[in-house]
Amino acid sequence: MISRSQDGFTIVDALVAIVVVGILMSAIAPVMVLSVGNRVQARRVELATQAAKTYLDGIRNGTIPPPNHTVLINEVDTSATRQFNAQRVTFTNAAVPPASGLTNCTPTTPDYPYCQNSANLSLYCIDFDTEAGCRSNSVRDLVVQAFRSVTPTSTDATKGYLLGVRVYRADAFSDSLPLVKSDVDTRRTQATFTGGLGDRKAPLLEITTEISTTETRLQDLCDRLGGCQL
């Protein structure tokens, strides 16, 4: 006859084990979810970096036309030495795209793969899911917002310009909530802080760079940036 001490687990033992496992899983689950979310967001930032590089390469080699969205800045003061007078904050504060800005981004759009290329908004499609352009319900497509500087005396892109680029998720345009600019102080720059799945309305990446063309002369740079006399 087998004694009771040799019996298997009782129902009470099983329930206690289930409760213990449940408590452990509830403690571990948030960490696992955050880890997966960070990996997904890190991958998005990596793709956004590739998208920005693709766009910049196209701008520099002339296969992509300059953005028509312009921001007026004057970085040369009126003194005799015409010193550089930085207005980069004004430039980087260019307006964000409206949430409705992606409604017509299809291959039939003029200047495709620009979704729109006007004086007030230039959006360029990076089609990662290859389904007829960038769609606001896509979790893979990325949209480049581009804008360039002009001066009070010239809007000619061949003379060189300051180029601003923000890369957004296409699904940032899926509702009427406004998009936002990068804001390091509030950690809305997803490239430096992923925060799990990130803020869908904030840019994955934001950069500013100088663009010169084969037609850009030293005098053009002096006229735009100052600091030299010819």
C-alpha positions as CSV (number, residue, x, y, z in Angstrom):
1,M,0.0,0.0,0.0
2,I,1.4,3.4,-1.0
3,S,1.4,6.0,1.7
4,R,-0.1,9.4,1.2
5,S,3.3,11.0,1.4
6,Q,4.2,9.3,-1.9
7,D,1.1,10.6,-3.8
8,G,1.5,13.1,-6.7
9,F,0.7,16.8,-6.7
10,T,-2.7,17.6,-5.4
11,I,-5.1,20.1,-7.1
12,V,-4.1,22.7,-4.4
13,D,-0.4,22.2,-5.3
14,A,-1.1,22.7,-9.0
15,L,-3.2,25.8,-8.3
16,V,-0.4,27.3,-6.1
17,A,2.2,26.5,-8.9
18,I,-0.1,28.2,-11.5
19,V,-0.5,31.3,-9.3
20,V,3.3,31.5,-8.7
21,V,4.0,31.2,-12.5
22,G,1.3,33.8,-13.2
23,I,2.9,36.2,-10.8
24,L,6.3,35.7,-12.4
25,M,5.0,36.1,-15.9
26,S,3.1,39.3,-15.0
27,A,6.4,40.7,-13.7
28,I,8.4,39.7,-16.7
29,A,5.9,40.4,-19.5
30,P,6.2,44.3,-19.4
31,V,10.0,44.0,-19.8
32,M,9.6,41.6,-22.7
33,V,7.1,43.8,-24.4
34,L,9.3,46.9,-24.0
35,S,12.3,45.0,-25.3
36,V,10.5,43.8,-28.4
37,G,9.1,47.3,-28.9
38,N,12.6,48.9,-28.7
39,R,13.9,46.4,-31.2
40,V,11.1,47.2,-33.6
41,Q,11.6,51.0,-33.2
42,A,15.4,50.7,-33.5
43,R,14.8,48.9,-36.8
44,R,12.5,51.8,-37.9
45,V,15.1,54.3,-37.1
46,E,17.7,52.3,-39.1
47,L,15.4,52.2,-42.1
48,A,14.7,56.0,-41.7
49,T,18.4,56.6,-41.8
50,Q,18.7,54.6,-45.0
51,A,15.7,56.5,-46.4
52,A,17.3,59.9,-45.6
53,K,20.6,58.8,-47.2
54,T,18.8,57.6,-50.3
55,Y,17.0,61.0,-50.6
56,L,20.2,63.0,-50.0
57,D,22.1,60.9,-52.5
58,G,19.4,61.6,-55.1
59,I,19.4,65.3,-54.4
60,R,23.2,65.5,-54.7
61,N,23.5,63.6,-57.9
62,G,20.5,65.3,-59.5
63,T,18.2,62.3,-59.9
64,I,15.7,63.8,-57.4
65,P,14.7,67.5,-58.0
66,P,15.1,69.9,-55.1
67,P,12.2,70.4,-52.8
68,N,9.9,73.3,-53.7
69,H,9.1,73.9,-50.0
70,T,11.3,76.8,-49.1
71,V,12.1,78.7,-45.9
72,L,13.3,82.3,-46.1
73,I,16.4,83.0,-44.0
74,N,19.1,85.7,-44.3
75,E,22.4,84.6,-42.6
76,V,24.5,87.6,-43.8
77,D,24.4,90.7,-41.7
78,T,24.4,94.2,-43.2
79,S,27.8,95.3,-41.8
80,A,30.7,96.1,-44.0
81,T,32.4,92.7,-43.2
82,R,29.1,90.8,-44.0
83,Q,29.5,88.3,-41.1
84,F,27.6,85.1,-40.8
85,N,24.4,85.6,-38.9
86,A,23.0,82.1,-38.0
87,Q,19.3,81.5,-38.4
88,R,19.4,77.7,-38.2
89,V,16.8,77.7,-35.4
90,T,14.4,79.5,-37.7
91,F,15.2,77.1,-40.5
92,T,14.8,73.9,-38.4
93,N,11.5,75.2,-37.0
94,A,9.9,74.9,-40.5
95,A,6.2,73.8,-40.3
96,V,5.5,70.1,-40.0
97,P,3.3,68.4,-42.6
98,P,-0.5,68.4,-42.1
99,A,-2.0,65.1,-41.2
100,S,-3.8,65.2,-44.6
101,G,-0.6,65.5,-46.5
102,L,-0.4,61.9,-47.7
103,T,-3.8,61.6,-49.4
104,N,-2.5,61.6,-53.0
105,C,0.8,59.8,-52.8
106,T,0.4,57.3,-55.7
107,P,2.6,56.6,-58.8
108,T,0.4,58.9,-60.9
109,T,1.2,61.9,-58.8
110,P,3.3,64.5,-60.7
111,D,6.9,64.4,-59.6
112,Y,6.4,61.0,-58.1
113,P,7.8,59.7,-55.8
114,Y,7.2,63.1,-54.3
115,C,3.7,62.9,-52.7
116,Q,3.6,66.6,-53.0
117,N,6.1,69.2,-54.0
118,S,4.9,72.7,-53.5
119,A,6.1,76.0,-52.0
120,N,4.6,75.0,-48.7
121,L,5.0,71.2,-48.5
122,S,7.4,68.7,-50.1
123,L,6.9,65.1,-49.2
124,Y,8.9,62.3,-50.8
125,C,7.7,58.7,-50.7
126,I,10.0,55.8,-49.6
127,D,7.9,52.8,-50.6
128,F,9.1,49.8,-48.5
129,D,6.1,47.6,-49.0
130,T,5.9,48.2,-52.9
131,E,2.1,48.6,-52.9
132,A,1.4,51.6,-55.1
133,G,3.2,54.4,-53.4
134,C,3.0,55.4,-49.8
135,R,-0.2,54.7,-47.9
136,S,-1.2,56.2,-44.6
137,N,-2.3,52.7,-43.4
138,S,1.2,51.3,-44.1
139,V,3.4,50.4,-41.1
140,R,6.4,50.0,-43.4
141,D,6.4,53.0,-45.8
142,L,8.3,56.1,-44.8
143,V,7.8,59.7,-45.9
144,V,10.6,62.3,-46.2
145,Q,9.6,65.9,-45.5
146,A,12.2,68.1,-47.2
147,F,12.6,71.9,-47.3
148,R,15.4,74.2,-48.4
149,S,16.5,77.7,-47.6
150,V,16.1,80.7,-49.9
151,T,17.5,84.2,-49.3
152,P,15.8,87.6,-49.8
153,T,17.8,88.0,-53.1
154,S,17.7,84.5,-54.6
155,T,15.6,81.4,-54.8
156,D,17.9,79.7,-57.3
157,A,18.7,76.1,-56.1
158,T,21.7,75.9,-58.3
159,K,23.5,78.4,-56.1
160,G,23.4,76.0,-53.2
161,Y,21.1,75.9,-50.2
162,L,20.5,74.5,-46.7
163,L,18.4,71.3,-46.8
164,G,16.3,70.1,-44.0
165,V,15.0,66.5,-43.9
166,R,12.5,64.8,-41.5
167,V,11.6,61.2,-41.9
168,Y,8.1,60.2,-40.7
169,R,6.3,56.9,-40.6
170,A,3.6,56.8,-43.2
171,D,1.0,55.8,-40.6
172,A,1.7,59.2,-38.9
173,F,-0.8,60.5,-41.5
174,S,-3.5,58.0,-40.7
175,D,-5.6,60.3,-38.6
176,S,-6.3,64.0,-38.0
177,L,-3.9,64.4,-35.0
178,P,-1.1,66.8,-35.9
179,L,2.4,65.7,-36.6
180,V,5.3,67.2,-34.5
181,K,8.9,68.3,-34.9
182,S,11.8,66.7,-33.1
183,D,12.1,68.0,-29.5
184,V,15.1,66.8,-27.5
185,D,13.8,68.5,-24.3
186,T,10.7,66.4,-24.3
187,R,12.3,63.3,-25.8
188,R,10.2,63.3,-28.9
189,T,13.1,62.7,-31.2
190,Q,12.8,59.0,-31.9
191,A,16.3,58.7,-33.3
192,T,17.7,59.4,-29.8
193,F,15.0,57.8,-27.7
194,T,12.9,55.0,-29.0
195,G,10.6,54.7,-26.0
196,G,9.2,51.3,-27.0
197,L,7.2,51.7,-30.1
198,G,7.8,55.5,-30.1
199,D,5.7,58.5,-30.8
200,R,4.0,57.8,-34.1
201,K,3.6,61.5,-34.9
202,A,7.3,62.4,-34.3
203,P,10.0,62.1,-36.9
204,L,12.2,59.0,-36.8
205,L,15.1,61.1,-37.9
206,E,15.7,64.8,-38.6
207,I,18.9,66.2,-40.2
208,T,20.1,69.5,-41.8
209,T,22.9,69.6,-44.4
210,E,24.4,71.9,-47.0
211,I,23.8,71.2,-50.6
212,S,26.0,72.5,-53.4
213,T,25.7,71.8,-57.2
214,T,28.1,71.8,-60.0
215,E,26.9,75.3,-60.8
216,T,27.5,76.7,-57.3
217,R,30.3,79.3,-57.2
218,L,32.4,80.7,-54.3
219,Q,30.6,84.0,-54.8
220,D,27.2,82.2,-54.2
221,L,28.5,80.8,-50.9
222,C,29.7,84.2,-49.9
223,D,26.4,85.8,-50.8
224,R,24.5,83.2,-48.7
225,L,26.9,82.6,-45.8
226,G,29.0,85.8,-45.6
227,G,32.4,86.0,-44.0
228,C,34.3,86.7,-47.2
229,Q,34.8,89.5,-49.6
230,L,35.5,89.1,-53.3
